[in-house]
Amino acid sequence: MNKAKQNTKRNPWAWIPTLYFAQGLPYVAVMTISVIMYKRLGISNTDIALYTGWLYLPWVIKPFWSPFVDIIKTKRWWTLTMQWIIAFALAGIAFTIPTPFFFQLTLAIFWLVGFTSATHDIAADGFYMLALTEHEQSLYVGIRSTFYRVATVAGQGLLVIVAGLIETNTGLAPLQLSVNADPAVEWRPCNLDWTDVAQADLAGELQFITPGVDAVATTAPSEVTVDVDGAPVTMPFKAYATMMRDSVKHMNERNGFVAAEIPVATNGTVVVNEPQGPGAFTQWVKKTFGEDREPYTLKDNNIAIVGVRLNKKPAPGEEIILNVTHKSGDQSIKLEQAALSTRFVFTENNWDKPAWLYYEIDNKLSSPARANFEGASGNIPFAWLVVFAVLSAFFFIVAFYHSWALPRPASDGHNESGMTASTILREFFETFRSFFRKPQAWVAIAFMLLYRLPEAQLVKLINPFLLDPVDKGGLGLTTGEVGIVYGTVGIIGLTLGGIIGGIAAAKGGLKKWLWPMAWSMSLTCLTFVYLSYAADHSLWVVNICVFIEQFGYGFGFTAYMLYLIYFSEGRHKTAHYAICTGFMALGMMLPGMAAGWLQETIGYRHFFIWTMICCAATIGVCAFLKIDPNFGRKK
């Protein structure tokens, strides 16, 4: 009894960071790391897209089993149990990677991890509300979001780096390849005829060799003339680039470096769909609300093609696998990986033929740029075995640690006494019914769907706006610059906004800060209206504007998260919070689906003005909310 009493309270810093770091890692493992791993292990893009795309389903449908988490056992029990299951499941992935049927086995376990992780999310969020006072919930809402984001960075970055280091240090000497782009260089056609190798290159230890690539131009001509079957043919550069990309794909498949994907055909006929023009409604919207802009001239990105081969024949039956990835330098020089494989299998039959890499150079580069790429040929299954073994060990440690660190709040009592199948089923349906019968339920749902209406549309178009050329209405940034602006400065602004928002709400309460946070989320959208109209597109100005907008969103999002917690208060708060997150996802998904069509129809300037008009929905729904003035404030 004394032990339980001692554990009823624990410093939130002792468990909130680790709990939400642990909440983020399985999601990244299922949604991101699995894709990278399967790509490195030679699974086709078609299979990766088909099978891993369904792995998101557990997080979509988790509200449907959240009542069971609320009814059966305690949230602490569910949280710890899910962590133990995740630990064993990740170990299962690690030990099945070297098996012949690794794809089927690991995919099945990823499904288990997905459902377990979604259940862990339900339990952890419910535990957060039970273990903390209203004031503490407000104070730490930014901290929990920050550590969740840290988990995504660690999963996508650190763990992939670990796998890359093992690959690099367990095989042949890594292939080092650099591509230089210079606006001053004259354009030259690609060469796919590299076969001659100096005799000196054929001596020594087994290694990869490449002729490299001379500096290439950043922009391409509108048309090129090439020799096709002995006759000169003039074609648009886009058609030329597509032809070269297809040639690279077919040559790599023909020489056995890449397994050819067998197309699925229903009959022997080929149906070509003629492009359809805009419909009557789209034309009306464009004519009525579209911006007047001169037709833009679309410049094509230049391409470069580089060959790689072995210097001598490997042992009979030996397979040497090469994986090429971006190592450092400007990301505006991009290695094509979506349509083409960058994983090559060298054998005694194809060692003397080149495997081809296809690069695309951003035409907006205005100064010389360089990108470095590395090819690793180590023990790939072992590398990913280590990654998932590390993840598994982390969850075993976290489960042990949380067995001690997680408090035992008195409110986290389970409802097992007298529970039968019929009572559990009755409680299940009562959970959903009680959600929709809460005071202001429909106002709350409207708030969940509309509060982020501007941001739901804006977030889909930020990257395209930054990347699109100036004469198309964008800012004309290079890919590398966008990585800094949105991927670094924007994330910093978003994180700081969330933390400061949590501190502010803890001091004054949710009701006091609701309006400042709603206006923060709304007015900061003006930065993109300014960028779309202003003539100054210096990188400093763009960074400042993106920082302000993301800071405002992070600050304003605090009120949204706190209101979900506030509305979920009462019986079945865990299940009700999970239902709230379902409406939250719906509120982002539906507007985002139409955002691209709307922007293409009316242009960036009018699209950003439209997002400002949508801010009326953000402010409007706040006017109808009734919130206890003391919620979230220290008492």
Salt bridges, closest charged atoms under 4 A:
ASP70 OD1 - LYS75 NZ 3.27
ASP70 OD2 - HIS572 ND1 3.43
ASP125 OD1 - ARG144 NH2 3.36
GLU134 OE1 - LYS635 NZ 3.62
GLU136 OE1 - LYS9 NZ 3.05
GLU167 OE1 - ARG40 NH2 2.76
GLU253 OE2 - LYS249 NZ 2.76
GLU291 OE1 - ARG293 NH2 3.17
ASP300 OD1 - LYS238 NZ 3.71
ASP352 OD1 - LYS353 NZ 3.85
ASP362 OD1 - LYS364 NZ 3.16
GLU374 OE1 - LYS327 NZ 3.75
GLU416 OE2 - LYS73 NZ 3.65
GLU416 OE1 - HIS414 ND1 3.14
GLU427 OE2 - ARG571 NH2 2.75
GLU427 OE1 - HIS572 NE2 3.35
GLU430 OE1 - ARG433 NH2 2.64
ASP468 OD1 - LYS472 NZ 3.79
GLU569 OE1 - LYS573 NZ 3.26
